[in-house]
Structure formats: C-alpha cells, structure tokens
Amino acid sequence: MSGITPSGNNTPNGDGPGHDGGGAHRATGAPIRILIVDDHPVVRDGLRGVLERDPDFTVIGEAADGAEAVELYERRPADVVLMDLRMPRMGGVEAIKRLLGGDPEARILVLTTYDTDSDVMGALAAGATGYLLKDTPREELTRAVRSASSGQSVLSPAVTGRVLGQVRKPTQGPLSDRELQVLRLIADGATNRQAAAALFISQATVKTHLLHVYEKLGVKDRAAAVSEAHKRHLFQ
C-alpha cells in the first residue's frame, strides 16, 4: 500500500505543478498548504492534528518516504514540505535535492529527531529552508511553518549551535610562514614579548598567531603546540 495519503479537501486547481507551484505562488489569504513526509504513521497523524487546528494551514497530503514525497509534490505542490530525514527507499536529503530540482522555489522544513553535524549540514547543504527537532513546541512549529512559507530560514536553537560550530571550526590547513616563525621562537623559549620584539609585531598579534596555531594543530597550549610541531617535522 502506498504511504501517500493525500487529504481529501483543498484540492489544487489542476493536477500538475504548472498550475500551482511552491510557496512563492500561494494566493494572498489562502491557507498554507503542507505536505507531511515521515515514515511513522503516528507522527504524521500527530502533525496533521496539530497543524489543522489552525485555519491558516491545510495538510494536502502525507508521504511515508522521500520517493513518495517527490511523486506527490509533482501532482500537488505544497507551500511547505515537512521532511523527516531517515526513511526507507529515499531519505530526506535526497528528497530535498529532487524536490528543489523540480521546483527551485520549494520550501522544505526538516523535522527530525536527528541533530548530528552530518545530518544538519547535509540537509542545509541540500537546500532545506529550515531544520527543526521533533521536540519543538507546538507554537514554535507553527511559527516556523509560517516563516518557511515566506522563504525565511528557520533553525531550532540546538541546530543553530551546531551550524555556528561548523562555521567557527578552525581551518585544518598548514601553518602560515608567520605562524611558523612565532612557533619556532616559542619552541626556542621566547616569551610573547620576546617573540613580538624579534618579529617587529605587537604582543597581541603574537597571541593571535598562537591561537591560530593551536586551532590548526588541534592543541590547547604552547607546550602541546611545540610537541605537535616536532611530531609533524614542521621545524625542518
């Protein structure tokens, strides 16, 4: 049995996406059309119940996996797709790519229990409009759906922290010439003041270079940085 269970009401005018595209094409004042994609029927039922209590929303269909979501969206485009990530046949990330390939204006809001870096960054890189966890309070969920329908990015607080962590993650590239000069002086026993004087730079600049060195080498202090540099033969 197909996992797609379209709602019986609010049928769009026409069967194809050419008649009624994504969120950018919703008529002013019309309810926000939502497609729920999750492999657990109980979750789909719960989401439908929450959303349809609000007259601003109408659930136009449900899909049990990504492949069915793509098929249903092609026939009945939604303003917002609530997308789980880990599902049989086709997962959420691949479905996001397929949906956006057919309709670049599709609004896809991930709603999942998974918040690992790979899940979050994979979904956002694929083009998800937002990313929420399933423990999101009802009010936040409905507010996020409204925001997503307008094309606004929405992230749960936990996910925001992970995204910022990825953005702030230090570059694991090679040390610059100046960073290596500072580290050599430190390895020879120089203080920050002495290193600054030797290189004709400020002590603050020396500290900044050292912080970059620590980040790139994956260490937390001067001694560990010098030790790691020797292991990597950086002073040769």
C-alpha positions as CSV (number, residue, x, y, z in Angstrom):
1,M,0.0,0.0,0.0
2,S,1.3,3.4,-0.9
3,G,2.4,5.6,2.0
4,I,1.0,8.7,0.3
5,T,-2.4,9.6,1.8
6,P,-3.5,12.9,0.2
7,S,-6.0,14.9,2.1
8,G,-9.5,14.8,0.6
9,N,-10.0,18.6,0.7
10,N,-8.4,21.7,-0.6
11,T,-7.5,20.1,-3.9
12,P,-5.5,22.4,-6.1
13,N,-6.9,23.5,-9.5
14,G,-5.2,21.1,-11.8
15,D,-3.0,18.0,-11.3
16,G,0.4,19.2,-12.2
17,P,3.0,21.6,-10.8
18,G,2.5,24.0,-13.7
19,H,-0.9,25.0,-12.2
20,D,0.3,25.9,-8.7
21,G,3.9,26.0,-7.7
22,G,5.7,26.4,-4.4
23,G,5.2,28.9,-1.6
24,A,6.0,31.9,-3.8
25,H,2.8,31.2,-5.8
26,R,0.3,30.9,-2.9
27,A,-2.7,33.2,-3.3
28,T,-2.9,36.0,-0.7
29,G,-5.0,34.9,2.3
30,A,-5.1,31.3,1.2
31,P,-4.2,28.6,3.8
32,I,-0.6,27.4,3.8
33,R,-0.6,24.0,2.0
34,I,1.6,21.5,3.8
35,L,2.9,18.1,2.8
36,I,4.0,15.9,5.7
37,V,6.8,13.4,5.0
38,D,7.6,10.8,7.7
39,D,7.8,7.0,7.8
40,H,5.8,6.8,11.1
41,P,2.0,7.0,10.7
42,V,1.6,8.1,14.3
43,V,3.9,11.0,13.7
44,R,2.1,12.0,10.6
45,D,-1.3,11.8,12.3
46,G,0.0,13.9,15.2
47,L,1.4,16.6,12.9
48,R,-1.8,16.7,10.9
49,G,-3.8,17.1,14.1
50,V,-1.6,20.0,15.4
51,L,-1.5,21.8,12.1
52,E,-5.1,21.5,11.1
53,R,-6.2,23.1,14.3
54,D,-5.0,26.3,12.8
55,P,-7.2,27.7,10.0
56,D,-4.1,29.2,8.4
57,F,-2.9,25.6,7.5
58,T,-4.2,22.8,5.4
59,V,-2.5,19.4,5.1
60,I,-2.8,18.5,1.4
61,G,-1.0,15.1,1.7
62,E,1.3,12.7,3.5
63,A,4.1,10.6,2.3
64,A,5.9,7.7,4.1
65,D,9.3,8.3,2.4
66,G,11.2,10.7,0.1
67,A,10.3,9.0,-3.1
68,E,6.6,9.2,-2.4
69,A,7.0,12.8,-1.4
70,V,8.6,13.7,-4.7
71,E,5.8,11.9,-6.6
72,L,3.1,13.6,-4.6
73,Y,4.6,17.0,-4.8
74,E,4.8,16.7,-8.6
75,R,1.0,16.2,-8.6
76,R,0.0,18.5,-5.7
77,P,2.7,21.1,-4.9
78,A,2.8,22.3,-1.3
79,D,3.8,25.7,0.2
80,V,5.8,23.9,2.8
81,V,7.1,20.3,3.0
82,L,7.7,19.0,6.5
83,M,10.5,16.5,5.8
84,D,11.9,13.7,8.1
85,L,15.5,12.6,7.3
86,R,15.9,8.9,7.8
87,M,13.3,7.0,5.9
88,P,13.2,3.8,3.7
89,R,13.7,3.9,-0.1
90,M,14.7,7.5,-0.2
91,G,15.9,9.6,2.7
92,G,15.2,13.3,3.3
93,V,18.4,14.8,1.9
94,E,18.0,13.1,-1.4
95,A,14.3,14.0,-1.5
96,I,15.2,17.7,-0.8
97,K,17.5,17.6,-3.8
98,R,14.9,16.1,-6.0
99,L,12.2,18.5,-4.9
100,L,14.4,21.5,-5.5
101,G,15.5,20.1,-8.8
102,G,11.9,20.1,-10.0
103,D,10.8,23.3,-8.2
104,P,13.7,25.6,-7.1
105,E,11.2,27.6,-5.0
106,A,10.1,24.7,-2.9
107,R,10.1,25.4,0.9
108,I,11.3,22.3,2.8
109,L,11.4,22.3,6.5
110,V,13.2,19.4,8.1
111,L,11.5,18.0,11.2
112,T,13.5,15.1,12.7
113,T,14.9,13.6,15.8
114,Y,18.5,13.7,14.5
115,D,20.8,16.6,15.2
116,T,24.3,15.3,14.3
117,D,26.6,17.6,12.4
118,S,26.3,15.4,9.3
119,D,22.5,15.4,9.4
120,V,22.2,19.1,9.9
121,M,24.8,20.3,7.4
122,G,23.8,17.7,4.9
123,A,20.2,18.8,4.9
124,L,21.1,22.5,4.8
125,A,23.6,22.0,2.0
126,A,20.9,20.2,0.0
127,G,18.8,23.3,0.2
128,A,16.4,22.8,3.2
129,T,14.7,26.1,4.2
130,G,15.0,25.2,7.9
131,Y,15.7,22.4,10.4
132,L,13.7,21.6,13.5
133,L,13.8,18.8,16.0
134,K,10.7,16.8,16.8
135,D,10.6,18.0,20.4
136,T,9.9,21.5,19.1
137,P,6.9,23.1,21.0
138,R,3.7,23.4,19.0
139,E,3.8,27.2,18.9
140,E,7.3,27.2,17.6
141,L,6.4,24.6,14.9
142,T,3.5,26.6,13.6
143,R,5.6,29.8,13.6
144,A,8.4,28.0,11.7
145,V,5.9,26.8,9.1
146,R,4.7,30.3,8.5
147,S,8.3,31.6,8.3
148,A,9.3,28.8,5.9
149,S,6.3,29.5,3.6
150,S,7.7,33.0,3.2
151,G,11.2,31.6,2.4
152,Q,12.7,32.5,5.7
153,S,15.3,30.2,7.2
154,V,14.3,28.6,10.5
155,L,16.7,26.7,12.8
156,S,16.0,25.2,16.3
157,P,18.3,26.5,19.0
158,A,20.2,23.2,19.2
159,V,20.7,23.2,15.5
160,T,21.8,26.8,15.4
161,G,24.6,25.9,17.8
162,R,25.8,23.1,15.6
163,V,25.8,25.3,12.5
164,L,27.7,28.0,14.3
165,G,30.1,25.4,15.5
166,Q,30.8,24.3,11.9
167,V,31.2,27.8,10.7
168,R,33.6,28.6,13.5
169,K,35.5,25.3,13.2
170,P,39.2,26.1,12.7
171,T,40.7,25.5,9.3
172,Q,43.0,22.5,9.5
173,G,45.3,23.8,6.9
174,P,49.1,24.3,7.1
175,L,50.6,26.9,9.3
176,S,51.4,30.2,7.6
177,D,55.0,31.4,7.4
178,R,54.4,33.9,10.2
179,E,52.7,31.4,12.4
180,L,55.6,29.0,11.9
181,Q,58.1,31.9,12.8
182,V,56.2,32.5,16.0
183,L,56.1,28.9,16.9
184,R,59.8,28.5,16.3
185,L,60.6,31.3,18.6
186,I,58.3,29.8,21.3
187,A,59.9,26.5,20.8
188,D,63.3,28.2,21.5
189,G,62.0,29.5,24.8
190,A,60.9,33.0,23.8
191,T,58.1,34.8,25.6
192,N,55.3,36.5,23.8
193,R,57.1,39.8,24.4
194,Q,60.4,38.5,23.1
195,A,58.7,36.9,20.0
196,A,57.0,40.2,19.3
197,A,60.2,42.2,19.5
198,A,62.1,39.7,17.3
199,L,59.4,39.9,14.6
200,F,58.6,43.6,15.0
201,I,55.0,42.9,15.7
202,S,52.8,43.5,18.8
203,Q,52.2,41.0,21.6
204,A,48.5,40.9,20.7
205,T,49.5,39.8,17.2
206,V,51.7,37.1,18.6
207,K,48.8,35.9,20.7
208,T,46.5,35.8,17.7
209,H,49.1,33.8,15.7
210,L,49.4,31.4,18.6
211,L,45.6,30.9,18.8
212,H,45.6,30.1,15.1
213,V,48.5,27.6,15.6
214,Y,46.6,25.9,18.4
215,E,43.5,25.6,16.3
216,K,45.3,24.2,13.2
217,L,47.3,21.7,15.3
218,G,44.4,20.7,17.4
219,V,46.1,21.6,20.7
220,K,45.4,23.8,23.7
221,D,48.7,25.3,24.9
222,R,52.2,26.3,23.9
223,A,53.9,23.1,25.1
224,A,51.5,20.9,23.2
225,A,51.9,23.0,20.0
226,V,55.6,22.7,20.1
227,S,55.4,19.0,20.7
228,E,52.9,18.5,17.9
229,A,55.1,20.6,15.6
230,H,58.1,18.3,16.2
231,K,55.9,15.3,15.5
232,R,54.9,16.8,12.2
233,H,58.5,17.8,11.4
234,L,57.4,21.4,10.9
235,F,60.8,22.8,12.0
236,Q,62.8,21.0,9.4
